[in-house]
């Protein structure tokens, strides 16, 4: 896709939803950080089911650092990889208290120094909590960007860098949400809903499939 097509793509997304939001439920940067860590290989809906009790008992890093790992495991046991995630939450809370005064840091290098926090999680927190123009590439975005023709990078981290360069700056803050929501509800993995897709006229996948069917 060229720059004009990318601009048109995000103008269409904006015309449909000019304020896309994360579907994770949180009240502050700490809760968002924990929710994003929990969302790895889990749905936002499943995370939202366990976080009310978790955040009631541990609303901040100080409280989370004192909550026994076994108790965290009990609360989040319905989501995948819960034992590892419980250790991550406990460890990142302790590091926030010891190294950052209990506050969630704002830089990628500081965020990725926390247990369980990779580049994707860091960039989600930077974007959603702090309003920075970062793009975190998850499985939905990796699929959608490749299908549409935004980027054919072969790793999520590389694609994140490519998209940050290619997408015009005025769209960057919301680009992550536009792409992930499109992947979740329209450009689905097994059966993309091309018949109702608002950007099919710009989509490499759709054009290729249409030509093949003729």
C-alpha positions as CSV (number, residue, x, y, z in Angstrom):
1,X,0.0,0.0,0.0
2,X,1.2,3.5,-0.7
3,X,0.8,6.5,1.6
4,X,-2.4,7.7,0.0
5,X,-4.0,4.3,0.4
6,X,-2.9,4.0,4.0
7,X,-4.4,7.4,4.7
8,X,-7.6,6.4,3.0
9,X,-7.7,3.2,5.1
10,X,-7.4,4.9,8.4
11,X,-9.8,7.7,7.3
12,X,-12.4,4.9,6.7
13,X,-11.7,3.4,10.1
14,X,-12.0,6.8,11.8
15,X,-15.3,7.4,10.0
16,X,-16.7,4.2,11.6
17,X,-15.2,4.8,15.1
18,X,-13.3,8.0,15.9
19,X,-12.5,6.9,19.4
20,X,-11.5,3.2,19.5
21,X,-10.7,1.9,22.9
22,X,-9.1,-1.1,24.5
23,X,-11.7,-3.7,25.6
24,X,-9.7,-4.5,28.7
25,X,-11.3,-3.1,31.9
26,X,-8.9,-1.0,34.0
27,X,-8.9,2.2,36.1
28,X,-5.3,3.2,36.0
29,X,-1.9,2.4,34.4
30,X,-1.1,-0.3,37.0
31,X,-4.3,-2.1,36.4
32,X,-3.8,-1.8,32.6
33,X,-0.3,-3.2,32.9
34,X,-1.6,-6.2,34.9
35,X,-4.5,-6.8,32.5
36,X,-2.3,-6.7,29.4
37,X,0.1,-9.2,31.0
38,X,-2.8,-11.5,31.7
39,X,-4.2,-11.1,28.2
40,X,-1.3,-13.0,26.6
41,X,-2.8,-16.1,24.9
42,X,-6.2,-15.2,26.5
43,X,-9.2,-13.2,25.5
44,X,-9.9,-9.8,26.9
45,X,-13.3,-11.1,28.0
46,X,-11.6,-13.9,30.1
47,X,-9.3,-11.3,31.6
48,X,-12.1,-9.0,32.5
49,X,-13.8,-11.8,34.4
50,X,-10.9,-12.3,36.8
51,X,-9.6,-8.7,37.3
52,X,-12.4,-7.3,39.5
53,X,-11.5,-9.6,42.3
54,X,-7.8,-9.3,41.7
55,X,-7.9,-5.5,41.7
56,X,-10.2,-5.4,44.7
57,X,-7.5,-7.2,46.7
58,X,-4.5,-5.6,45.0
59,X,-5.4,-2.2,43.6
60,X,-1.8,-1.0,43.4
61,X,1.7,-2.3,43.1
62,X,2.3,-2.2,46.9
63,X,-0.8,-4.4,47.6
64,X,0.0,-6.8,44.7
65,X,3.6,-7.2,45.9
66,X,2.2,-8.4,49.3
67,X,-0.5,-10.8,47.8
68,X,0.7,-14.4,48.0
69,X,1.4,-15.9,44.6
70,X,-0.9,-18.8,45.4
71,X,-3.7,-16.3,46.0
72,X,-3.1,-14.6,42.6
73,X,-3.1,-18.1,41.0
74,X,-6.4,-18.9,42.6
75,X,-8.0,-15.7,41.3
76,X,-6.7,-16.0,37.7
77,X,-6.8,-19.8,37.4
78,X,-9.5,-19.7,34.7
79,X,-7.1,-18.1,32.2
80,X,-4.3,-19.7,30.3
81,X,-0.8,-19.9,31.7
82,X,-2.1,-18.7,35.0
83,X,0.8,-20.0,37.1
84,X,3.4,-18.1,35.1
85,X,1.3,-15.0,35.0
86,X,0.8,-15.0,38.7
87,X,4.6,-15.0,39.1
88,X,4.9,-12.2,36.6
89,X,2.3,-10.1,38.4
90,X,4.0,-10.6,41.8
91,X,7.4,-10.0,40.4
92,X,6.5,-6.8,38.4
93,X,4.7,-5.4,41.4
94,X,7.8,-5.9,43.6
95,X,10.0,-4.3,41.0
96,X,7.7,-1.4,40.6
97,X,7.9,-0.8,44.4
98,X,11.6,-1.3,44.6
99,X,12.7,0.5,41.5
100,X,10.0,2.9,40.4
101,X,8.4,4.2,43.6
102,X,5.4,2.0,43.0
103,X,4.5,3.8,39.7
104,X,4.3,2.4,36.2
105,X,7.2,3.8,34.2
106,X,6.6,5.4,30.8
107,X,9.6,4.3,28.7
108,X,9.9,1.0,26.7
109,X,13.2,0.1,28.3
110,X,11.9,0.5,31.8
111,X,8.7,-1.3,31.1
112,X,10.4,-4.3,29.5
113,X,12.7,-4.5,32.5
114,X,9.6,-5.7,34.5
115,X,8.9,-9.5,34.7
116,X,6.5,-10.7,32.1
117,X,6.6,-7.5,30.1
118,X,7.8,-7.7,26.5
119,X,7.8,-5.1,23.7
120,X,4.2,-5.7,22.8
121,X,2.9,-5.2,26.4
122,X,5.1,-2.2,26.9
123,X,3.8,-0.5,23.7
124,X,0.2,-1.2,24.6
125,X,0.8,0.4,28.0
126,X,2.6,3.4,26.5
127,X,-0.2,3.9,23.9
128,X,-3.3,3.3,26.1
129,X,-2.1,4.6,29.5
130,X,0.2,7.4,28.4
131,X,-1.2,8.4,25.0
132,X,2.0,7.7,23.0
133,X,2.0,7.0,19.3
134,X,3.1,3.4,19.6
135,X,1.8,0.3,17.9
136,X,1.8,-3.1,19.5
137,X,1.4,-6.0,17.1
138,X,-0.6,-9.0,18.4
139,X,-1.8,-11.9,16.4
140,X,-4.9,-10.0,15.1
141,X,-2.8,-7.0,13.9
142,X,-0.1,-9.3,12.5
143,X,-2.7,-11.1,10.4
144,X,-4.7,-8.0,9.4
145,X,-1.7,-5.9,8.4
146,X,-0.3,-8.7,6.3
147,X,-3.6,-9.4,4.6
148,X,-4.5,-5.8,3.8
149,X,-0.9,-5.0,2.6
150,X,0.2,-2.6,5.3
151,X,3.3,-4.7,6.0
152,X,4.5,-8.2,5.2
153,X,7.2,-8.2,8.0
154,X,7.9,-11.7,9.3
155,X,7.9,-10.9,13.0
156,X,5.5,-8.9,15.2
157,X,8.3,-6.7,16.6
158,X,9.6,-5.9,13.1
159,X,6.1,-5.2,11.9
160,X,5.5,-2.9,14.8
161,X,8.5,-0.8,13.7
162,X,7.4,-0.9,10.0
163,X,3.8,0.2,10.8
164,X,5.1,3.0,13.0
165,X,7.1,4.4,10.1
166,X,4.4,3.9,7.4
167,X,1.2,5.0,9.1
168,X,0.8,8.8,9.1
169,X,1.4,10.4,12.5
170,X,-2.1,11.7,12.9
171,X,-3.5,8.1,12.9
172,X,-0.8,6.5,15.1
173,X,-2.4,6.9,18.5
174,X,-5.5,5.0,17.4
175,X,-4.0,2.7,14.7
176,X,-3.4,-0.2,17.2
177,X,-7.1,-0.2,18.2
178,X,-8.5,0.2,14.7
179,X,-6.5,-2.8,13.5
180,X,-7.1,-5.1,16.5
181,X,-10.8,-4.4,16.4
182,X,-11.0,-5.0,12.7
183,X,-9.2,-8.3,13.2
184,X,-11.4,-9.3,16.0
185,X,-14.7,-8.6,14.4
186,X,-14.3,-8.4,10.6
187,X,-11.0,-9.8,9.3
188,X,-11.2,-12.9,11.4
189,X,-8.6,-15.7,11.2
190,X,-10.6,-18.5,9.6
191,X,-13.4,-16.8,7.8
192,X,-12.7,-13.1,7.1
193,X,-16.0,-11.3,6.6
194,X,-15.0,-9.7,3.3
195,X,-18.6,-9.2,2.3
196,X,-19.1,-6.6,5.0
197,X,-15.5,-5.2,5.2
198,X,-15.4,-1.4,4.9
199,X,-11.9,-1.5,3.5
200,X,-12.1,-4.4,1.1
201,X,-11.5,-2.0,-1.9
202,X,-8.0,-1.3,-0.5
203,X,-7.2,-4.9,0.7
204,X,-4.5,-6.9,-1.0
205,X,-6.0,-10.2,0.2
206,X,-9.5,-9.3,-1.1
207,X,-8.2,-8.2,-4.5
208,X,-6.1,-11.3,-4.9
209,X,-9.0,-13.6,-3.9
210,X,-11.3,-11.8,-6.3
211,X,-8.9,-12.2,-9.2
212,X,-8.4,-15.8,-8.4
213,X,-12.2,-16.5,-8.5
214,X,-12.6,-15.1,-12.0
